[in-house]
Amino acid sequence: MTPPSYDALVLAGGRARRLGGVSKPDVVVGGRRLLAHVLGAVDGPDVRRVVVVGPDTLAVPDGVTRTLEDPPDGGPVAGLAAGLAILRDGAEPEWVLVLACDVPRVAGAVPLLVGAVDAVVDAAGPGGTGSSSRACDGVVLVDDDGRDQPLVGLYRRVALDAAVARLGAGGGAGAGRDGVRGASVRALVDALDLVRVADVEHHGVDVDTWADVAALEAKGPAASTTTRGTMTGQADARPGLMSEARPDAGGEA
């Protein structure tokens, strides 16, 4: 069966307090920005559109749309809502890949998610990626402790839209004070029928602290096989970002 086509939505906002407030998508791991690693993972022929949710100071390559929730700093669910609104313009593949910007090894996870969706659709019987795919609402990566990683997931668009709308209306536990602003991602996906894929190779390891950066540098992030994320006319990784932004030992974080 032909793998499903999908749009990709990358969440690249937030304040990165544990990184001293630097721009997390611009942190360099393995010689590339975190954002470049993630964008490199969504450069296949099955990807229709790519939207990055992040501030206007964040550089994105040609062919990638940038947007941001209004007002900013609304949290990941507000970012998802903003990205989904952009993706409603034009043709809509049934599936939306949702990725955080701080998962530099995620290139290895994407084919696992796509393969799992393909298997579910195939097992559901004839009908292609239409009605038969309603056998599930999405596929997410699961870490070694059995915890879902909802920001490394491939979701059926109508199910994700409905979940965002429910929280936006203030429905259910985990809704933010202003609907999607400050809402819990786990509350967003709790009502969805999900297939879970074990992250055996740790493709979903994320970067929250400088210790995480150091650990990934020592291990070496899995390199993506494409060049999406490299911007014409400028270096892919901003030189010196890590050394300039990282707080000195004993200094203020």
C-alpha positions in Angstrom: 0.0 0.0 0.0 1.2 3.5 -0.8 2.3 5.3 2.4 0.0 8.1 3.5 0.8 11.7 2.5 0.9 14.2 5.3 1.5 17.8 6.4 4.2 18.5 9.0 3.8 21.0 11.9 6.9 21.8 13.9 6.5 23.5 17.3 9.5 25.9 17.8 8.2 28.4 20.4 8.6 28.5 24.1 11.0 30.3 26.4 13.7 27.6 27.0 14.2 28.7 30.7 16.4 25.7 31.5 18.6 26.7 28.6 19.0 30.2 30.0 16.3 31.7 27.7 18.2 31.2 24.4 16.3 30.4 21.2 16.0 26.7 21.5 15.5 25.9 17.8 18.9 27.7 17.2 20.9 25.6 19.7 23.5 23.7 17.8 23.9 19.9 18.2 26.2 17.9 15.9 27.0 21.0 13.9 23.4 21.8 13.0 20.6 23.8 14.5 18.0 21.7 16.3 15.4 23.1 13.9 17.5 22.0 11.0 17.6 18.4 12.3 13.9 18.3 12.6 13.2 19.9 9.2 15.6 17.4 7.6 13.3 14.7 8.9 10.3 16.0 6.9 11.8 16.3 3.5 10.3 13.2 1.9 8.1 12.8 -1.1 5.0 12.2 1.1 5.3 15.5 2.9 3.0 18.1 1.4 3.5 21.3 3.5 5.7 22.2 6.4 4.7 24.8 9.0 7.0 26.0 11.8 5.3 27.7 14.8 7.8 30.1 16.1 8.7 33.8 16.5 9.4 36.0 13.5 13.1 36.2 14.6 13.5 32.5 13.8 15.0 31.9 10.4 13.3 29.2 8.3 14.3 27.9 4.8 12.5 28.6 1.6 9.4 26.4 1.2 8.6 26.4 5.0 5.8 28.6 6.3 6.3 30.2 9.7 3.4 31.3 12.0 2.9 32.0 15.7 0.0 32.0 18.1 -1.5 35.4 19.0 -0.6 36.4 21.6 2.7 34.6 21.8 3.9 32.2 24.5 0.5 30.4 24.7 2.0 26.9 25.0 2.2 24.0 22.7 -1.6 23.5 22.3 -2.0 27.1 21.3 0.9 26.6 18.8 -0.8 23.6 17.4 -4.0 25.5 16.9 -2.1 28.3 15.1 -0.4 25.8 12.8 -3.5 23.8 12.0 -5.2 27.0 11.0 -2.5 27.7 8.4 -2.7 24.1 7.2 -6.5 24.5 6.5 -5.7 26.6 3.5 -5.5 24.5 0.3 -5.5 20.8 -0.1 -5.5 18.8 3.1 -3.9 15.4 3.4 -5.7 13.3 6.0 -2.6 13.1 8.3 -0.6 15.7 10.2 2.8 15.0 11.6 3.4 16.9 14.8 7.0 17.4 16.0 8.8 19.4 18.7 11.8 21.4 17.5 14.1 19.9 20.1 14.3 16.3 19.0 17.4 16.1 16.8 17.3 12.3 16.3 13.7 12.4 15.1 14.6 11.5 11.5 14.6 7.9 12.6 11.2 8.1 14.2 9.3 9.5 11.2 9.4 6.3 9.1 8.3 4.3 12.1 5.2 6.5 12.6 4.4 6.5 8.9 4.9 2.7 8.7 2.6 2.2 11.7 -0.2 4.3 10.1 0.3 2.4 6.9 0.0 -0.9 8.8 -3.2 0.2 10.6 -4.8 1.3 7.3 -3.8 -1.9 5.6 -5.2 -4.1 8.4 -8.5 -2.2 8.4 -9.2 -3.5 4.9 -9.9 -1.9 1.6 -10.6 1.8 1.3 -7.1 3.3 1.1 -6.3 6.2 3.4 -9.9 7.3 3.6 -12.5 5.6 5.8 -10.3 2.6 6.7 -7.8 4.9 8.4 -10.4 5.9 10.9 -9.4 2.7 12.7 -7.1 5.0 14.8 -6.7 8.7 15.4 -3.0 8.7 15.4 0.4 7.1 16.2 2.8 8.3 18.8 6.2 7.4 20.0 6.5 5.8 23.5 9.7 6.1 25.6 11.4 3.4 27.7 9.2 4.2 30.7 6.0 3.7 28.7 5.2 7.5 28.5 3.6 8.8 25.3 5.6 11.4 23.4 2.6 13.3 21.9 4.9 15.8 20.2 6.4 13.0 18.1 3.2 11.8 16.5 1.3 11.4 13.3 -2.4 12.3 13.7 -5.5 12.1 11.7 -6.3 15.7 10.9 -10.0 15.7 11.8 -9.4 14.0 15.1 -6.7 16.5 16.1 -8.8 19.5 14.9 -11.7 18.2 17.0 -9.5 17.8 20.1 -8.1 21.3 19.7 -11.6 22.7 19.3 -12.8 20.9 22.4 -10.0 22.4 24.5 -10.5 25.8 22.8 -14.1 25.7 24.0 -12.9 25.1 27.6 -14.0 21.5 27.5 -12.5 18.8 29.7 -9.7 18.6 32.2 -6.5 20.2 31.1 -8.0 23.1 29.2 -6.3 26.4 29.7 -7.8 29.4 31.3 -8.3 30.9 27.8 -9.1 27.6 26.0 -6.0 26.4 24.2 -3.6 28.9 25.9 -1.8 27.0 28.6 -3.7 23.8 27.8 -2.1 20.4 28.5 -0.8 18.5 25.5 -1.7 15.2 27.3 -5.2 16.4 27.8 -5.4 17.2 24.1 -4.5 13.6 23.1 -6.2 11.7 26.0 -9.4 11.4 24.1 -7.8 10.1 20.9 -7.5 6.5 19.9 -3.8 6.1 19.5 -1.4 3.4 18.3 1.9 3.4 20.2 5.3 2.7 18.8 8.2 1.8 21.1 11.2 4.2 20.8 13.7 1.4 21.0 16.5 3.4 19.3 15.7 6.6 21.4 14.9 8.7 18.4 12.6 10.8 20.6 15.3 12.1 23.0 14.8 15.8 23.4 16.9 18.8 24.5 15.8 20.7 27.6 19.1 21.5 29.3 22.7 22.1 28.5 23.4 18.7 30.0 21.1 17.2 27.3 23.1 19.1 24.6 26.4 17.7 26.0 25.0 14.1 26.1 23.8 14.3 22.5 27.0 15.8 21.4 28.9 12.9 23.0 26.6 10.3 21.5 26.1 12.0 18.1 22.6 12.8 16.9 21.3 10.7 14.1 21.9 12.7 10.9 19.0 13.3 8.6 19.5 12.3 5.0 18.2 15.5 3.4 19.1 19.2 3.3 15.8 20.8 4.3 16.6 23.2 7.1 19.8 24.5 5.4 19.2 28.1 4.4 20.6 29.5 1.2 23.2 32.2 1.9 23.9 31.5 5.5 25.5 29.0 7.7 23.1 26.2 8.9 24.3 26.6 12.5 24.8 30.0 14.0 28.5 30.1 14.9 29.2 30.4 18.6 25.6 30.2 19.7 26.2 27.6 22.3 29.3 29.2 23.8 27.8 32.7 23.8 24.4 31.7 25.1 25.3 29.1 27.7 25.6 30.5 31.2 29.1 30.3 32.7 29.6 27.9 35.6 28.4 29.7 38.8 26.7 32.4 36.8 23.0 33.1 36.4 21.0 30.7 34.3 
